[in-house]
Amino acid sequence: MIPTAATLAIALLVGALACCVARLVVGPSFADRIVASDTLVLVVMNLVVTLGVLWQTRDYADVPVLLAALGFVGTVAAAQFIRRGGPLA
Amino acid sequence: MRELLVSVLLVGGAAFTLIAGIGLLRAPDTHSRQQVSTKAATFGAGGALVGSLIFFGGGFQELLVVGFLLLTVPVGTHVLAKAIYEQHLPRRSGPKWPDSEGS
């Protein structure tokens, strides 16, 4: 039962991943791309956790920790970037 | 019973994340896209993490990540929303927005 559910969850997550990548490519403004990459980090985290359950391994248990930390730092850095108008302003 | 709980949490988390992705594609302006996507994706990731926690019978990393997400996602979203607000991007017509000067 769990492998079926995990496979279904992975199929749904790949759809979400495609939506995020489409918004990342299309996005009219830079802010849209930041929002898309912020969501993309959460989708990839969800995907790694689901793959760990499907393969019944704890090898990838540290990946969500790093993704959460780096996703937060990246979002704040990019937001400050567009607020100040450049890297050195 | 435990298998059923893990399955429901995994599929529910993935479904919420898919809803976040669809909202990211379909929402009309940047504020709406952020509003739609961030909360649903956080909820979906939390569901999958809790499912993994139950599946492996406890784990330090999942608890750490859930707590960290609940602390940091609102902060990052707030900073990004202020940055988007100051950009004067085109918005969907609707209720009148306050001027961003002096905010």
N, CA and C atoms of all chains as a GROMACS GRO file, in nm:
protein
  576
    1MET      N    1   0.083  -0.121   0.000
    1MET     CA    2   0.000   0.000   0.000
    1MET      C    3   0.086   0.126   0.000
    2ILE      N    4   0.190   0.125   0.081
    2ILE     CA    5   0.275   0.245   0.086
    2ILE      C    6   0.350   0.270  -0.045
    3PRO      N    7   0.407   0.165  -0.112
    3PRO     CA    8   0.470   0.194  -0.240
    3PRO      C    9   0.374   0.254  -0.343
    4THR      N   10   0.249   0.206  -0.348
    4THR     CA   11   0.152   0.263  -0.440
    4THR      C   12   0.127   0.410  -0.408
    5ALA      N   13   0.106   0.439  -0.279
    5ALA     CA   14   0.079   0.576  -0.239
    5ALA      C   15   0.198   0.666  -0.267
    6ALA      N   16   0.319   0.615  -0.243
    6ALA     CA   17   0.438   0.696  -0.267
    6ALA      C   18   0.457   0.723  -0.416
    7THR      N   19   0.426   0.621  -0.499
    7THR     CA   20   0.438   0.643  -0.644
    7THR      C   21   0.337   0.745  -0.692
    8LEU      N   22   0.213   0.735  -0.642
    8LEU     CA   23   0.112   0.835  -0.677
    8LEU      C   24   0.154   0.974  -0.633
    9ALA      N   25   0.210   0.983  -0.511
    9ALA     CA   26   0.255   1.113  -0.460
    9ALA      C   27   0.366   1.168  -0.546
   10ILE      N   28   0.456   1.081  -0.594
   10ILE     CA   29   0.565   1.129  -0.680
   10ILE      C   30   0.510   1.180  -0.813
   11ALA      N   31   0.407   1.112  -0.865
   11ALA     CA   32   0.346   1.160  -0.990
   11ALA      C   33   0.286   1.299  -0.970
   12LEU      N   34   0.214   1.320  -0.858
   12LEU     CA   35   0.158   1.453  -0.831
   12LEU      C   36   0.268   1.557  -0.815
   13LEU      N   37   0.378   1.518  -0.749
   13LEU     CA   38   0.486   1.614  -0.724
   13LEU      C   39   0.558   1.651  -0.852
   14VAL      N   40   0.566   1.558  -0.946
   14VAL     CA   41   0.629   1.593  -1.074
   14VAL      C   42   0.543   1.696  -1.149
   15GLY      N   43   0.410   1.682  -1.135
   15GLY     CA   44   0.322   1.785  -1.193
   15GLY      C   45   0.346   1.921  -1.130
   16ALA      N   46   0.359   1.923  -0.997
   16ALA     CA   47   0.387   2.050  -0.928
   16ALA      C   48   0.522   2.107  -0.971
   17LEU      N   49   0.619   2.018  -0.990
   17LEU     CA   50   0.752   2.061  -1.034
   17LEU      C   51   0.746   2.125  -1.172
   18ALA      N   52   0.664   2.064  -1.262
   18ALA     CA   53   0.649   2.121  -1.396
   18ALA      C   54   0.584   2.259  -1.390
   19CYS      N   55   0.483   2.276  -1.301
   19CYS     CA   56   0.420   2.407  -1.286
   19CYS      C   57   0.521   2.511  -1.239
   20CYS      N   58   0.604   2.474  -1.140
   20CYS     CA   59   0.702   2.569  -1.087
   20CYS      C   60   0.805   2.607  -1.193
   21VAL      N   61   0.850   2.506  -1.270
   21VAL     CA   62   0.951   2.536  -1.372
   21VAL      C   63   0.891   2.624  -1.482
   22ALA      N   64   0.762   2.599  -1.516
   22ALA     CA   65   0.697   2.682  -1.617
   22ALA      C   66   0.688   2.827  -1.570
   23ARG      N   67   0.652   2.847  -1.443
   23ARG     CA   68   0.645   2.985  -1.393
   23ARG      C   69   0.784   3.047  -1.384
   24LEU      N   70   0.883   2.964  -1.355
   24LEU     CA   71   1.020   3.014  -1.348
   24LEU      C   72   1.068   3.060  -1.485
   25VAL      N   73   1.025   2.990  -1.591
   25VAL     CA   74   1.067   3.029  -1.726
   25VAL      C   75   0.984   3.146  -1.775
   26VAL      N   76   0.850   3.140  -1.754
   26VAL     CA   77   0.761   3.240  -1.814
   26VAL      C   78   0.766   3.372  -1.738
   27GLY      N   79   0.767   3.361  -1.604
   27GLY     CA   80   0.746   3.472  -1.512
   27GLY      C   81   0.776   3.610  -1.565
   28PRO      N   82   0.678   3.699  -1.571
   28PRO     CA   83   0.704   3.829  -1.636
   28PRO      C   84   0.809   3.911  -1.563
   29SER      N   85   0.813   3.902  -1.432
   29SER     CA   86   0.909   3.986  -1.358
   29SER      C   87   1.005   3.897  -1.279
   30PHE      N   88   1.110   3.963  -1.228
   30PHE     CA   89   1.207   3.889  -1.146
   30PHE      C   90   1.144   3.839  -1.017
   31ALA      N   91   1.048   3.916  -0.964
   31ALA     CA   92   0.982   3.875  -0.840
   31ALA      C   93   0.905   3.745  -0.858
   32ASP      N   94   0.843   3.727  -0.977
   32ASP     CA   95   0.773   3.602  -1.004
   32ASP      C   96   0.870   3.484  -1.003
   33ARG      N   97   0.989   3.507  -1.053
   33ARG     CA   98   1.087   3.397  -1.055
   33ARG      C   99   1.134   3.364  -0.914
   34ILE      N  100   1.145   3.466  -0.828
   34ILE     CA  101   1.182   3.437  -0.689
   34ILE      C  102   1.074   3.356  -0.620
   35VAL      N  103   0.946   3.393  -0.643
   35VAL     CA  104   0.835   3.318  -0.583
   35VAL      C  105   0.837   3.174  -0.634
   36ALA      N  106   0.862   3.156  -0.764
   36ALA     CA  107   0.864   3.022  -0.821
   36ALA      C  108   0.977   2.938  -0.764
   37SER      N  109   1.096   2.999  -0.746
   37SER     CA  110   1.208   2.919  -0.693
   37SER      C  111   1.186   2.888  -0.545
   38ASP      N  112   1.118   2.980  -0.474
   38ASP     CA  113   1.085   2.952  -0.334
   38ASP      C  114   0.995   2.829  -0.323
   39THR      N  115   0.895   2.824  -0.412
   39THR     CA  116   0.806   2.707  -0.412
   39THR      C  117   0.878   2.582  -0.460
   40LEU      N  118   0.971   2.601  -0.556
   40LEU     CA  119   1.045   2.487  -0.611
   40LEU      C  120   1.127   2.416  -0.504
   41VAL      N  121   1.185   2.492  -0.412
   41VAL     CA  122   1.262   2.431  -0.303
   41VAL      C  123   1.172   2.341  -0.218
   42LEU      N  124   1.050   2.391  -0.188
   42LEU     CA  125   0.958   2.311  -0.107
   42LEU      C  126   0.915   2.185  -0.182
   43VAL      N  127   0.893   2.196  -0.313
   43VAL     CA  128   0.851   2.078  -0.390
   43VAL      C  129   0.963   1.974  -0.394
   44VAL      N  130   1.087   2.019  -0.413
   44VAL     CA  131   1.199   1.925  -0.417
   44VAL      C  132   1.218   1.858  -0.282
   45MET      N  133   1.198   1.936  -0.174
   45MET     CA  134   1.206   1.876  -0.040
   45MET      C  135   1.103   1.766  -0.021
   46ASN      N  136   0.980   1.796  -0.064
   46ASN     CA  137   0.872   1.697  -0.056
   46ASN      C  138   0.906   1.572  -0.137
   47LEU      N  139   0.965   1.594  -0.255
   47LEU     CA  140   1.001   1.483  -0.343
   47LEU      C  141   1.108   1.394  -0.281
   48VAL      N  142   1.209   1.456  -0.218
   48VAL     CA  143   1.316   1.378  -0.156
   48VAL      C  144   1.262   1.295  -0.039
   49VAL      N  145   1.173   1.356   0.041
   49VAL     CA  146   1.115   1.282   0.154
   49VAL      C  147   1.033   1.164   0.104
   50THR      N  148   0.953   1.188  -0.002
   50THR     CA  149   0.870   1.080  -0.055
   50THR      C  150   0.955   0.968  -0.116
   51LEU      N  151   1.064   1.005  -0.184
   51LEU     CA  152   1.153   0.902  -0.237
   51LEU      C  153   1.220   0.822  -0.126
   52GLY      N  154   1.253   0.888  -0.014
   52GLY     CA  155   1.310   0.815   0.098
   52GLY      C  156   1.212   0.713   0.155
   53VAL      N  157   1.082   0.748   0.158
   53VAL     CA  158   0.983   0.652   0.205
   53VAL      C  159   0.967   0.539   0.104
   54LEU      N  160   0.969   0.573  -0.027
   54LEU     CA  161   0.950   0.470  -0.129
   54LEU      C  162   1.064   0.369  -0.130
   55TRP      N  163   1.186   0.417  -0.114
   55TRP     CA  164   1.302   0.327  -0.118
   55TRP      C  165   1.338   0.274   0.020
   56GLN      N  166   1.266   0.314   0.123
   56GLN     CA  167   1.285   0.268   0.261
   56GLN      C  168   1.429   0.286   0.308
   57THR      N  169   1.480   0.406   0.288
   57THR     CA  170   1.616   0.435   0.331
   57THR      C  171   1.619   0.566   0.408
   58ARG      N  172   1.712   0.574   0.501
   58ARG     CA  173   1.731   0.699   0.577
   58ARG      C  174   1.848   0.780   0.521
   59ASP      N  175   1.899   0.739   0.405
   59ASP     CA  176   2.018   0.807   0.354
   59ASP      C  177   1.993   0.952   0.319
   60TYR      N  178   1.868   0.984   0.281
   60TYR     CA  179   1.838   1.120   0.236
   60TYR      C  180   1.772   1.203   0.345
   61ALA      N  181   1.784   1.160   0.471
   61ALA     CA  182   1.714   1.231   0.578
   61ALA      C  183   1.775   1.368   0.606
   62ASP      N  184   1.900   1.388   0.570
   62ASP     CA  185   1.964   1.517   0.596
   62ASP      C  186   1.938   1.619   0.488
   63VAL      N  187   1.889   1.573   0.372
   63VAL     CA  188   1.869   1.666   0.260
   63VAL      C  189   1.763   1.772   0.291
   64PRO      N  190   1.646   1.737   0.350
   64PRO     CA  191   1.549   1.842   0.380
   64PRO      C  192   1.599   1.949   0.475
   65VAL      N  193   1.689   1.914   0.567
   65VAL     CA  194   1.742   2.014   0.660
   65VAL      C  195   1.818   2.121   0.582
   66LEU      N  196   1.907   2.076   0.493
   66LEU     CA  197   1.985   2.169   0.413
   66LEU      C  198   1.896   2.249   0.319
   67LEU      N  199   1.796   2.183   0.259
   67LEU     CA  200   1.709   2.254   0.165
   67LEU      C  201   1.629   2.362   0.237
   68ALA      N  202   1.580   2.332   0.359
   68ALA     CA  203   1.504   2.432   0.433
   68ALA      C  204   1.591   2.553   0.465
   69ALA      N  205   1.712   2.527   0.514
   69ALA     CA  206   1.800   2.638   0.551
   69ALA      C  207   1.839   2.720   0.429
   70LEU      N  208   1.883   2.653   0.321
   70LEU     CA  209   1.929   2.727   0.204
   70LEU      C  210   1.815   2.796   0.132
   71GLY      N  211   1.695   2.736   0.135
   71GLY     CA  212   1.581   2.800   0.071
   71GLY      C  213   1.544   2.930   0.139
   72PHE      N  214   1.546   2.930   0.273
   72PHE     CA  215   1.515   3.052   0.347
   72PHE      C  216   1.618   3.161   0.318
   73VAL      N  217   1.746   3.123   0.326
   73VAL     CA  218   1.851   3.223   0.304
   73VAL      C  219   1.844   3.277   0.161
   74GLY      N  220   1.819   3.189   0.064
   74GLY     CA  221   1.812   3.234  -0.075
   74GLY      C  222   1.695   3.327  -0.100
   75THR      N  223   1.579   3.296  -0.040
   75THR     CA  224   1.463   3.382  -0.061
   75THR      C  225   1.487   3.521  -0.003
   76VAL      N  226   1.541   3.525   0.120
   76VAL     CA  227   1.565   3.656   0.183
   76VAL      C  228   1.671   3.734   0.105
   77ALA      N  229   1.774   3.666   0.060
   77ALA     CA  230   1.879   3.735  -0.016
   77ALA      C  231   1.825   3.791  -0.146
   78ALA      N  232   1.744   3.712  -0.218
   78ALA     CA  233   1.689   3.761  -0.345
   78ALA      C  234   1.591   3.875  -0.322
   79ALA      N  235   1.512   3.868  -0.213
   79ALA     CA  236   1.418   3.976  -0.183
   79ALA      C  237   1.494   4.105  -0.152
   80GLN      N  238   1.601   4.096  -0.074
   80GLN     CA  239   1.680   4.216  -0.046
   80GLN      C  240   1.748   4.267  -0.173
   81PHE      N  241   1.783   4.174  -0.263
   81PHE     CA  242   1.843   4.214  -0.391
   81PHE      C  243   1.749   4.302  -0.470
   82ILE      N  244   1.621   4.258  -0.485
   82ILE     CA  245   1.532   4.341  -0.567
   82ILE      C  246   1.485   4.464  -0.490
   83ARG      N  247   1.493   4.465  -0.356
   83ARG     CA  248   1.456   4.587  -0.285
   83ARG      C  249   1.562   4.695  -0.304
   84ARG      N  250   1.687   4.656  -0.304
   84ARG     CA  251   1.793   4.756  -0.310
   84ARG      C  252   1.837   4.784  -0.452
   85GLY      N  253   1.795   4.702  -0.547
   85GLY     CA  254   1.824   4.730  -0.686
   85GLY      C  255   1.959   4.685  -0.733
   86GLY      N  256   2.030   4.600  -0.659
   86GLY     CA  257   2.159   4.554  -0.707
   86GLY      C  258   2.237   4.490  -0.596
   87PRO      N  259   2.345   4.424  -0.630
   87PRO     CA  260   2.421   4.352  -0.528
   87PRO      C  261   2.499   4.442  -0.435
   88LEU      N  262   2.537   4.561  -0.479
   88LEU     CA  263   2.624   4.643  -0.398
   88LEU      C  264   2.555   4.767  -0.344
   89ALA      N  265   2.426   4.784  -0.373
   89ALA     CA  266   2.360   4.906  -0.332
   89ALA      C  267   2.327   4.902  -0.182
   90MET      N  268  -0.309   0.007   0.980
   90MET     CA  269  -0.350   0.139   1.030
   90MET      C  270  -0.239   0.241   1.009
   91ARG      N  271  -0.117   0.199   1.047
   91ARG     CA  272  -0.004   0.290   1.028
   91ARG      C  273   0.025   0.313   0.880
   92GLU      N  274   0.012   0.203   0.802
   92GLU     CA  275   0.032   0.217   0.658
   92GLU      C  276  -0.069   0.312   0.597
   93LEU      N  277  -0.196   0.301   0.642
   93LEU     CA  278  -0.300   0.388   0.589
   93LEU      C  279  -0.269   0.533   0.622
   94LEU      N  280  -0.223   0.558   0.747
   94LEU     CA  281  -0.193   0.695   0.790
   94LEU      C  282  -0.078   0.753   0.707
   95VAL      N  283   0.028   0.673   0.688
   95VAL     CA  284   0.142   0.720   0.610
   95VAL      C  285   0.100   0.748   0.466
   96SER      N  286   0.017   0.659   0.408
   96SER     CA  287  -0.025   0.678   0.270
   96SER      C  288  -0.108   0.804   0.254
   97VAL      N  289  -0.202   0.825   0.349
   97VAL     CA  290  -0.287   0.944   0.340
   97VAL      C  291  -0.202   1.070   0.354
   98LEU      N  292  -0.104   1.068   0.444
   98LEU     CA  293  -0.020   1.187   0.463
   98LEU      C  294   0.064   1.215   0.339
   99LEU      N  295   0.120   1.110   0.280
   99LEU     CA  296   0.205   1.132   0.161
   99LEU      C  297   0.123   1.184   0.043
  100VAL      N  298   0.010   1.118   0.016
  100VAL     CA  299  -0.070   1.161  -0.101
  100VAL      C  300  -0.132   1.298  -0.075
  101GLY      N  301  -0.175   1.322   0.051
  101GLY     CA  302  -0.231   1.453   0.081
  101GLY      C  303  -0.129   1.565   0.069
  102GLY      N  304  -0.008   1.540   0.118
  102GLY     CA  305   0.097   1.640   0.104
  102GLY      C  306   0.130   1.668  -0.041
  103ALA      N  307   0.138   1.562  -0.121
  103ALA     CA  308   0.168   1.580  -0.263
  103ALA      C  309   0.054   1.653  -0.332
  104ALA      N  310  -0.072   1.624  -0.294
  104ALA     CA  311  -0.185   1.690  -0.356
  104ALA      C  312  -0.186   1.839  -0.323
  105PHE      N  313  -0.154   1.873  -0.196
  105PHE     CA  314  -0.147   2.014  -0.161
  105PHE      C  315  -0.036   2.085  -0.238
  106THR      N  316   0.077   2.016  -0.256
  106THR     CA  317   0.186   2.077  -0.331
  106THR      C  318   0.146   2.098  -0.477
  107LEU      N  319   0.072   2.001  -0.533
  107LEU     CA  320   0.026   2.017  -0.671
  107LEU      C  321  -0.071   2.134  -0.682
  108ILE      N  322  -0.158   2.152  -0.580
  108ILE     CA  323  -0.250   2.266  -0.580
  108ILE      C  324  -0.171   2.396  -0.576
  109ALA      N  325  -0.062   2.398  -0.497
  109ALA     CA  326   0.023   2.516  -0.493
  109ALA      C  327   0.083   2.545  -0.630
  110GLY      N  328   0.128   2.440  -0.700
  110GLY     CA  329   0.186   2.460  -0.833
  110GLY      C  330   0.084   2.512  -0.932
  111ILE      N  331  -0.038   2.456  -0.929
  111ILE     CA  332  -0.142   2.502  -1.021
  111ILE      C  333  -0.178   2.647  -0.992
  112GLY      N  334  -0.185   2.681  -0.861
  112GLY     CA  335  -0.213   2.820  -0.826
  112GLY      C  336  -0.103   2.913  -0.871
  113LEU      N  337   0.022   2.867  -0.863
  113LEU     CA  338   0.135   2.947  -0.911
  113LEU      C  339   0.123   2.976  -1.060
  114LEU      N  340   0.067   2.881  -1.136
  114LEU     CA  341   0.050   2.905  -1.279
  114LEU      C  342  -0.070   2.994  -1.308
  115ARG      N  343  -0.178   2.981  -1.234
  115ARG     CA  344  -0.304   3.041  -1.275
  115ARG      C  345  -0.336   3.174  -1.210
  116ALA      N  346  -0.271   3.210  -1.099
  116ALA     CA  347  -0.307   3.332  -1.028
  116ALA      C  348  -0.274   3.456  -1.112
  117PRO      N  349  -0.352   3.563  -1.098
  117PRO     CA  350  -0.342   3.674  -1.193
  117PRO      C  351  -0.224   3.767  -1.173
  118ASP      N  352  -0.180   3.792  -1.050
  118ASP     CA  353  -0.066   3.883  -1.035
  118ASP      C  354   0.032   3.829  -0.931
  119THR      N  355   0.143   3.902  -0.910
  119THR     CA  356   0.254   3.845  -0.834
  119THR      C  357   0.217   3.822  -0.688
  120HIS      N  358   0.145   3.918  -0.628
  120HIS     CA  359   0.105   3.898  -0.488
  120HIS      C  360   0.015   3.776  -0.474
  121SER      N  361  -0.077   3.758  -0.570
  121SER     CA  362  -0.166   3.641  -0.563
  121SER      C  363  -0.088   3.513  -0.578
  122ARG      N  364   0.012   3.514  -0.668
  122ARG     CA  365   0.093   3.393  -0.688
  122ARG      C  366   0.165   3.355  -0.560
  123GLN      N  367   0.223   3.455  -0.492
  123GLN     CA  368   0.294   3.424  -0.369
  123GLN      C  369   0.197   3.375  -0.262
  124GLN      N  370   0.083   3.445  -0.252
  124GLN     CA  371  -0.018   3.408  -0.153
  124GLN      C  372  -0.065   3.266  -0.173
  125VAL      N  373  -0.087   3.228  -0.300
  125VAL     CA  374  -0.143   3.096  -0.329
  125VAL      C  375  -0.039   2.988  -0.305
  126SER      N  376   0.086   3.014  -0.348
  126SER     CA  377   0.181   2.903  -0.355
  126SER      C  378   0.246   2.871  -0.222
  127THR      N  379   0.285   2.973  -0.145
  127THR     CA  380   0.377   2.945  -0.034
  127THR      C  381   0.311   2.862   0.076
  128LYS      N  382   0.188   2.902   0.114
  128LYS     CA  383   0.127   2.834   0.229
  128LYS      C  384   0.092   2.690   0.196
  129ALA      N  385   0.034   2.668   0.077
  129ALA     CA  386  -0.005   2.531   0.041
  129ALA      C  387   0.118   2.442   0.027
  130ALA      N  388   0.227   2.495  -0.029
  130ALA     CA  389   0.348   2.413  -0.044
  130ALA      C  390   0.409   2.381   0.092
  131THR      N  391   0.405   2.478   0.186
  131THR     CA  392   0.456   2.450   0.320
  131THR      C  393   0.374   2.342   0.389
  132PHE      N  394   0.241   2.351   0.373
  132PHE     CA  395   0.154   2.251   0.434
  132PHE      C  396   0.180   2.113   0.374
  133GLY      N  397   0.200   2.109   0.241
  133GLY     CA  398   0.227   1.981   0.176
  133GLY      C  399   0.358   1.920   0.221
  134ALA      N  400   0.463   2.004   0.231
  134ALA     CA  401   0.592   1.953   0.278
  134ALA      C  402   0.582   1.906   0.422
  135GLY      N  403   0.505   1.979   0.506
  135GLY     CA  404   0.486   1.935   0.644
  135GLY      C  405   0.414   1.801   0.651
  136GLY      N  406   0.314   1.781   0.564
  136GLY     CA  407   0.244   1.653   0.562
  136GLY      C  408   0.334   1.538   0.525
  137ALA      N  409   0.416   1.558   0.420
  137ALA     CA  410   0.507   1.452   0.379
  137ALA      C  411   0.610   1.423   0.488
  138LEU      N  412   0.658   1.528   0.556
  138LEU     CA  413   0.757   1.507   0.661
  138LEU      C  414   0.698   1.430   0.779
  139VAL      N  415   0.573   1.464   0.815
  139VAL     CA  416   0.509   1.390   0.925
  139VAL      C  417   0.484   1.245   0.884
  140GLY      N  418   0.449   1.223   0.756
  140GLY     CA  419   0.433   1.087   0.708
  140GLY      C  420   0.562   1.007   0.716
  141SER      N  421   0.673   1.071   0.678
  141SER     CA  422   0.804   1.005   0.690
  141SER      C  423   0.840   0.977   0.835
  142LEU      N  424   0.805   1.072   0.923
  142LEU     CA  425   0.830   1.054   1.067
  142LEU      C  426   0.757   0.931   1.119
  143ILE      N  427   0.630   0.915   1.078
  143ILE     CA  428   0.553   0.799   1.125
  143ILE      C  429   0.606   0.671   1.061
  144PHE      N  430   0.645   0.680   0.933
  144PHE     CA  431   0.691   0.560   0.862
  144PHE      C  432   0.818   0.504   0.924
  145PHE      N  433   0.913   0.591   0.955
  145PHE     CA  434   1.039   0.543   1.013
  145PHE      C  435   1.033   0.532   1.165
  146GLY      N  436   0.918   0.561   1.225
  146GLY     CA  437   0.906   0.547   1.369
  146GLY      C  438   0.993   0.645   1.446
  147GLY      N  439   0.991   0.771   1.405
  147GLY     CA  440   1.066   0.872   1.477
  147GLY      C  441   1.194   0.906   1.407
  148GLY      N  442   1.228   1.033   1.412
  148GLY     CA  443   1.352   1.078   1.350
  148GLY      C  444   1.375   1.223   1.388
  149PHE      N  445   1.499   1.256   1.416
  149PHE     CA  446   1.529   1.391   1.463
  149PHE      C  447   1.516   1.493   1.349
  150GLN      N  448   1.558   1.452   1.228
  150GLN     CA  449   1.564   1.548   1.119
  150GLN      C  450   1.427   1.600   1.078
  151GLU      N  451   1.326   1.510   1.077
  151GLU     CA  452   1.194   1.554   1.034
  151GLU      C  453   1.136   1.658   1.129
  152LEU      N  454   1.149   1.631   1.260
  152LEU     CA  455   1.100   1.728   1.357
  152LEU      C  456   1.171   1.862   1.341
  153LEU      N  457   1.302   1.855   1.321
  153LEU     CA  458   1.380   1.977   1.303
  153LEU      C  459   1.332   2.054   1.181
  154VAL      N  460   1.309   1.984   1.070
  154VAL     CA  461   1.270   2.053   0.947
  154VAL      C  462   1.130   2.112   0.960
  155VAL      N  463   1.036   2.039   1.023
  155VAL     CA  464   0.902   2.094   1.039
  155VAL      C  465   0.906   2.221   1.124
  156GLY      N  466   0.979   2.217   1.236
  156GLY     CA  467   0.989   2.336   1.319
  156GLY      C  468   1.057   2.451   1.246
  157PHE      N  469   1.161   2.418   1.171
  157PHE     CA  470   1.234   2.522   1.098
  157PHE      C  471   1.147   2.584   0.990
  158LEU      N  472   1.070   2.501   0.919
  158LEU     CA  473   0.981   2.554   0.815
  158LEU      C  474   0.875   2.644   0.876
  159LEU      N  475   0.815   2.600   0.987
  159LEU     CA  476   0.709   2.681   1.048
  159LEU      C  477   0.765   2.813   1.099
  160LEU      N  478   0.895   2.817   1.135
  160LEU     CA  479   0.953   2.943   1.180
  160LEU      C  480   0.995   3.032   1.065
  161THR      N  481   1.057   2.974   0.961
  161THR     CA  482   1.124   3.060   0.863
  161THR      C  483   1.039   3.095   0.742
  162VAL      N  484   0.944   3.009   0.704
  162VAL     CA  485   0.867   3.041   0.583
  162VAL      C  486   0.786   3.170   0.598
  163PRO      N  487   0.718   3.195   0.713
  163PRO     CA  488   0.650   3.323   0.725
  163PRO      C  489   0.743   3.443   0.718
  164VAL      N  490   0.864   3.428   0.776
  164VAL     CA  491   0.959   3.541   0.773
  164VAL      C  492   1.003   3.571   0.630
  165GLY      N  493   1.043   3.465   0.557
  165GLY     CA  494   1.084   3.485   0.419
  165GLY      C  495   0.972   3.538   0.332
  166THR      N  496   0.849   3.490   0.355
  166THR     CA  497   0.736   3.536   0.278
  166THR      C  498   0.707   3.683   0.304
  167HIS      N  499   0.722   3.724   0.429
  167HIS     CA  500   0.696   3.865   0.462
  167HIS      C  501   0.799   3.957   0.396
  168VAL      N  502   0.927   3.916   0.402
  168VAL     CA  503   1.032   3.998   0.340
  168VAL      C  504   1.009   4.007   0.190
  169LEU      N  505   0.974   3.895   0.128
  169LEU     CA  506   0.953   3.894  -0.017
  169LEU      C  507   0.828   3.973  -0.055
  170ALA      N  508   0.723   3.968   0.030
  170ALA     CA  509   0.602   4.044  -0.001
  170ALA      C  510   0.630   4.194   0.006
  171LYS      N  511   0.710   4.237   0.104
  171LYS     CA  512   0.745   4.379   0.109
  171LYS      C  513   0.825   4.420  -0.013
  172ALA      N  514   0.918   4.333  -0.056
  172ALA     CA  515   0.997   4.364  -0.174
  172ALA      C  516   0.911   4.374  -0.299
  173ILE      N  517   0.813   4.281  -0.311
  173ILE     CA  518   0.724   4.285  -0.430
  173ILE      C  519   0.637   4.409  -0.425
  174TYR      N  520   0.591   4.447  -0.305
  174TYR     CA  521   0.503   4.562  -0.291
  174TYR      C  522   0.572   4.690  -0.335
  175GLU      N  523   0.702   4.700  -0.308
  175GLU     CA  524   0.775   4.821  -0.344
  175GLU      C  525   0.811   4.826  -0.492
  176GLN      N  526   0.782   4.716  -0.566
  176GLN     CA  527   0.820   4.712  -0.708
  176GLN      C  528   0.719   4.782  -0.798
  177HIS      N  529   0.597   4.807  -0.747
  177HIS     CA  530   0.488   4.866  -0.827
  177HIS      C  531   0.461   4.785  -0.953
  178LEU      N  532   0.448   4.654  -0.935
  178LEU     CA  533   0.417   4.566  -1.047
  178LEU      C  534   0.269   4.581  -1.084
  179PRO      N  535   0.231   4.544  -1.208
  179PRO     CA  536   0.089   4.552  -1.245
  179PRO      C  537   0.006   4.457  -1.161
  180ARG      N  538  -0.110   4.509  -1.115
  180ARG     CA  539  -0.198   4.429  -1.031
  180ARG      C  540  -0.332   4.412  -1.100
  181ARG      N  541  -0.400   4.306  -1.060
  181ARG     CA  542  -0.537   4.288  -1.106
  181ARG      C  543  -0.622   4.401  -1.048
  182SER      N  544  -0.713   4.456  -1.131
  182SER     CA  545  -0.798   4.563  -1.080
  182SER      C  546  -0.893   4.507  -0.975
  183GLY      N  547  -0.922   4.588  -0.875
  183GLY     CA  548  -1.006   4.540  -0.766
  183GLY      C  549  -1.016   4.648  -0.661
  184PRO      N  550  -1.010   4.612  -0.534
  184PRO     CA  551  -1.014   4.715  -0.430
  184PRO      C  552  -0.893   4.807  -0.439
  185LYS      N  553  -0.911   4.929  -0.394
  185LYS     CA  554  -0.804   5.027  -0.406
  185LYS      C  555  -0.696   4.997  -0.304
  186TRP      N  556  -0.571   4.999  -0.352
  186TRP     CA  557  -0.459   4.967  -0.265
  186TRP      C  558  -0.402   5.095  -0.208
  187PRO      N  559  -0.352   5.091  -0.085
  187PRO     CA  560  -0.288   5.211  -0.032
  187PRO      C  561  -0.158   5.239  -0.105
  188ASP      N  562  -0.121   5.366  -0.103
  188ASP     CA  563   0.005   5.403  -0.166
  188ASP      C  564   0.121   5.345  -0.086
  189SER      N  565   0.226   5.303  -0.157
  189SER     CA  566   0.335   5.237  -0.086
  189SER      C  567   0.431   5.337  -0.024
  190GLU      N  568   0.409   5.469  -0.045
  190GLU     CA  569   0.500   5.565   0.017
  190GLU      C  570   0.479   5.565   0.168
  191GLY      N  571   0.590   5.565   0.243
  191GLY     CA  572   0.582   5.576   0.388
  191GLY      C  573   0.538   5.450   0.457
  192SER      N  574   0.543   5.337   0.390
  192SER     CA  575   0.502   5.213   0.457
  192SER      C  576   0.624   5.144   0.514
   0.00000   0.00000   0.00000
